[in-house]
Amino acid sequence: MSDPYERSAEYLDIMIAEAWEPLAPALAEVLSVVRAGAGAVVDLGAGSGRGVRVICDALPQVPVLAVEPSAAMRAVLLARVHEDGELRKRVTVVPGDCASTDWPDGVHAVVALNVIGHLPPVQRRALWNRAARQLAPGGVLVFNVTPPFAPTEVERVRMAHVVIGELEYEGWASARPSGADEITWHMDYQVLRQGQVLAGASAEYRWWVATEDALAAEAAEAGLTLRRAGDPVLGLCVLERVSTTSSQWLI
């Protein structure tokens, strides 16, 4: 399978830093109130490891399994883990995806930020079912949903601009419909000095779209209930097992 992040991994960590400023405390708040014993946390699509650091800060001493299919992204992730003595003791980094990686028993939480759109509907449902089986009592699956929620054209827009030393780094994104419930993102990255482009890269990847209500209905079929968390702009969602005393969605 080709790696859509092979060309863009050089730029992604700095490009997502601003987005993580509000996301990190919202994720930490969700995890800090989870009552699921001392089981591990699984970070699916751990990327460059920004979420791994949030998990470790929110849940001291809890082991973390960081799952990342992209070799290029794992290089950044491993560097982040290795440079911190505490992370180095607690975080295990493995290649793999939602389906191919074994989870430890009694998972405290599963974190899947910026991941759900990568999964076709069949794989999404498989993830909900697996979480329903393997989460410890009181455990949660945390994911986010971002627009668009239906196949639609997204005009090219600058998503990030970062200055490091004498150089500027820009990220541009656009999308086009490519299926009944799918779009294809086109990403451009540029390195500039005084407005002159010195280097760059482009990448495309498939992204399956769905509304929050549709995802809640899918999860309910697996016995999970969905509630929102944090600022609605973040699209942060938490799945838990349906209570034995009530089957209402906590929406």
C-alpha positions as CSV (number, residue, x, y, z in Angstrom):
1,M,0.0,0.0,0.0
2,S,1.3,3.5,-0.9
3,D,2.0,5.9,1.9
4,P,0.2,9.2,1.3
5,Y,2.3,10.8,4.0
6,E,5.7,9.8,2.5
7,R,6.1,13.2,0.8
8,S,4.4,15.4,3.4
9,A,5.7,14.0,6.7
10,E,8.5,16.6,6.6
11,Y,5.9,19.4,7.1
12,L,3.0,17.9,9.0
13,D,4.1,18.3,12.6
14,I,4.7,22.0,12.3
15,M,1.6,22.5,10.2
16,I,-0.7,20.9,12.8
17,A,0.8,22.6,15.9
18,E,-1.8,25.5,15.9
19,A,-4.7,23.1,15.5
20,W,-3.5,21.1,18.6
21,E,-3.5,24.2,20.8
22,P,-7.3,23.9,21.6
23,L,-7.5,20.2,20.9
24,A,-4.9,19.2,23.4
25,P,-6.6,20.5,26.6
26,A,-10.0,19.2,25.3
27,L,-8.5,15.7,24.9
28,A,-6.8,15.9,28.3
29,E,-10.0,16.8,30.0
30,V,-11.9,13.8,28.4
31,L,-9.1,11.4,29.5
32,S,-8.7,12.8,33.0
33,V,-12.2,11.8,34.0
34,V,-12.2,8.3,32.5
35,R,-12.7,5.6,35.1
36,A,-11.5,2.5,33.5
37,G,-8.8,1.1,35.8
38,A,-5.2,1.0,34.8
39,G,-5.4,-0.4,31.3
40,A,-3.3,1.0,28.4
41,V,-4.3,3.7,26.1
42,V,-4.2,3.0,22.3
43,D,-3.5,5.9,20.1
44,L,-4.6,5.0,16.6
45,G,-2.9,7.0,13.8
46,A,-0.6,8.5,16.4
47,G,1.2,10.6,13.6
48,S,4.0,12.7,14.9
49,G,3.1,12.1,18.6
50,R,1.4,15.3,19.7
51,G,-1.5,13.2,21.0
52,V,0.8,10.8,22.7
53,R,2.3,13.6,24.8
54,V,-1.2,14.8,25.8
55,I,-2.2,11.3,26.8
56,C,0.9,10.8,28.9
57,D,0.4,14.1,30.7
58,A,-3.3,13.5,31.4
59,L,-2.8,9.9,32.6
60,P,0.5,9.5,34.6
61,Q,2.0,6.0,34.6
62,V,-0.6,4.6,32.1
63,P,1.2,2.8,29.2
64,V,0.5,3.9,25.7
65,L,0.4,1.9,22.5
66,A,1.1,4.3,19.6
67,V,-0.1,2.8,16.3
68,E,1.1,4.5,13.1
69,P,1.0,3.0,9.6
70,S,3.2,5.6,7.9
71,A,7.0,4.9,8.2
72,A,7.7,8.6,7.5
73,M,5.4,9.7,10.4
74,R,6.8,7.0,12.7
75,A,10.2,8.5,12.3
76,V,9.0,11.8,13.8
77,L,7.0,10.0,16.4
78,L,9.9,7.9,17.5
79,A,12.1,10.9,17.7
80,R,9.6,12.7,20.0
81,V,9.2,9.7,22.2
82,H,13.0,9.0,22.5
83,E,13.9,12.6,23.4
84,D,11.7,12.4,26.6
85,G,12.7,10.0,29.3
86,E,9.2,9.6,30.6
87,L,7.7,8.9,27.2
88,R,10.5,6.5,26.4
89,K,9.5,4.3,29.4
90,R,5.8,4.3,28.8
91,V,5.2,4.5,25.0
92,T,5.4,1.6,22.6
93,V,5.4,2.6,18.9
94,V,4.2,0.0,16.4
95,P,3.5,-0.1,12.7
96,G,0.0,-1.0,11.8
97,D,-3.6,0.2,11.4
98,C,-6.9,-0.1,13.1
99,A,-7.5,-3.6,12.0
100,S,-4.0,-5.2,12.0
101,T,-2.7,-4.2,15.5
102,D,-3.4,-6.3,18.6
103,W,-4.7,-4.3,21.5
104,P,-3.9,-5.2,25.1
105,D,-6.7,-6.5,27.3
106,G,-8.9,-4.0,29.2
107,V,-8.1,-0.9,27.2
108,H,-8.5,2.3,29.2
109,A,-9.1,4.4,26.2
110,V,-8.7,4.5,22.4
111,V,-7.7,7.8,20.8
112,A,-8.4,8.2,17.1
113,L,-7.9,11.9,16.3
114,N,-7.9,12.9,12.6
115,V,-8.3,9.2,11.7
116,I,-12.0,8.3,11.1
117,G,-12.0,9.9,7.7
118,H,-9.3,7.5,6.6
119,L,-11.6,4.5,7.2
120,P,-14.2,3.3,4.7
121,P,-17.6,2.6,6.3
122,V,-16.9,-1.1,6.7
123,Q,-13.7,-0.4,8.6
124,R,-15.4,2.2,10.7
125,R,-18.0,-0.3,11.8
126,A,-15.3,-2.8,12.5
127,L,-13.6,-0.2,14.8
128,W,-16.8,0.5,16.7
129,N,-17.4,-3.3,17.2
130,R,-13.8,-3.9,18.4
131,A,-14.0,-1.0,20.9
132,A,-17.3,-2.3,22.2
133,R,-15.6,-5.7,22.8
134,Q,-12.2,-4.6,24.1
135,L,-12.7,-1.4,26.1
136,A,-12.5,-1.9,29.9
137,P,-15.7,-1.0,31.8
138,G,-15.8,2.8,31.8
139,G,-13.4,3.0,28.9
140,V,-13.9,5.4,26.0
141,L,-13.1,5.8,22.3
142,V,-12.3,9.5,21.5
143,F,-12.4,10.7,17.9
144,N,-13.1,13.9,16.0
145,V,-15.3,14.8,13.0
146,T,-14.4,17.7,10.8
147,P,-16.1,19.2,7.7
148,P,-17.0,18.6,5.0
149,F,-19.7,16.1,6.1
150,A,-20.8,15.2,2.5
151,P,-18.9,14.9,-0.8
152,T,-18.4,18.5,-1.9
153,E,-15.8,20.7,-3.5
154,V,-13.4,22.5,-1.1
155,E,-11.7,25.5,-2.7
156,R,-8.0,25.8,-2.3
157,V,-7.2,27.5,1.0
158,R,-4.0,28.1,3.1
159,M,-4.3,25.9,6.1
160,A,-1.0,26.8,7.8
161,H,1.8,29.3,7.8
162,V,4.8,28.9,10.0
163,V,8.1,30.9,10.2
164,I,11.2,29.0,11.3
165,G,14.5,30.9,11.1
166,E,14.7,32.6,7.8
167,L,12.2,30.4,6.0
168,E,8.4,30.3,5.8
169,Y,6.5,27.1,5.5
170,E,3.0,27.0,4.0
171,G,0.4,24.3,3.6
172,W,-2.5,24.5,1.1
173,A,-5.5,22.2,0.9
174,S,-8.3,21.6,-1.5
175,A,-10.7,18.7,-2.1
176,R,-13.0,17.2,-4.8
177,P,-15.8,14.6,-4.5
178,S,-14.6,11.2,-5.5
179,G,-17.4,8.9,-4.5
180,A,-20.9,8.6,-3.0
181,D,-19.4,9.2,0.5
182,E,-15.8,10.2,-0.3
183,I,-13.6,13.1,-1.2
184,T,-10.0,13.3,-2.3
185,W,-7.8,15.9,-0.5
186,H,-5.0,17.5,-2.4
187,M,-2.3,19.0,-0.2
188,D,0.5,21.3,-1.3
189,Y,3.5,22.3,0.9
190,Q,5.9,25.0,0.2
191,V,9.2,26.4,1.7
192,L,9.8,30.0,0.9
193,R,12.5,32.6,1.5
194,Q,11.3,36.2,1.0
195,G,8.5,35.0,-1.2
196,Q,10.5,32.7,-3.4
197,V,9.7,29.0,-3.4
198,L,12.7,27.0,-2.5
199,A,11.2,23.5,-2.1
200,G,7.8,21.8,-1.8
201,A,5.8,18.6,-2.0
202,S,2.2,17.6,-2.9
203,A,0.1,14.7,-1.7
204,E,-3.4,13.3,-2.2
205,Y,-5.4,11.0,0.0
206,R,-8.9,9.6,0.2
207,W,-11.2,10.7,2.9
208,W,-14.6,9.2,3.8
209,V,-17.2,11.7,4.9
210,A,-20.1,11.3,7.3
211,T,-22.2,13.4,9.6
212,E,-21.9,13.1,13.4
213,D,-25.5,11.7,13.5
214,A,-24.6,9.0,11.0
215,L,-21.6,8.0,13.0
216,A,-23.6,8.0,16.2
217,A,-26.1,5.6,14.6
218,E,-23.3,3.3,13.4
219,A,-21.8,3.2,16.9
220,A,-25.2,2.5,18.5
221,E,-25.5,-0.6,16.4
222,A,-22.3,-1.8,18.1
223,G,-23.6,-0.9,21.6
224,L,-21.8,2.4,22.0
225,T,-23.3,5.7,22.8
226,L,-21.9,9.1,21.6
227,R,-21.5,12.3,23.4
228,R,-19.8,15.6,22.4
229,A,-16.9,17.0,24.3
230,G,-15.2,20.4,24.4
231,D,-15.8,23.3,22.0
232,P,-18.2,22.1,19.3
233,V,-15.8,23.6,16.7
234,L,-13.4,20.9,17.5
235,G,-15.8,18.1,16.6
236,L,-14.6,16.0,19.5
237,C,-16.7,12.9,20.2
238,V,-16.6,10.3,22.9
239,L,-18.0,6.8,22.6
240,E,-18.9,4.7,25.6
241,R,-20.7,1.4,26.1
242,V,-24.4,1.8,26.4
243,S,-25.5,1.8,30.0
244,T,-27.4,-1.3,31.1
245,T,-30.0,1.0,32.6
246,S,-30.5,3.3,29.7
247,S,-30.0,3.0,25.9
248,Q,-30.4,6.7,25.1
249,W,-27.6,8.5,23.2
250,L,-25.9,11.1,25.3
251,I,-26.0,13.7,22.6
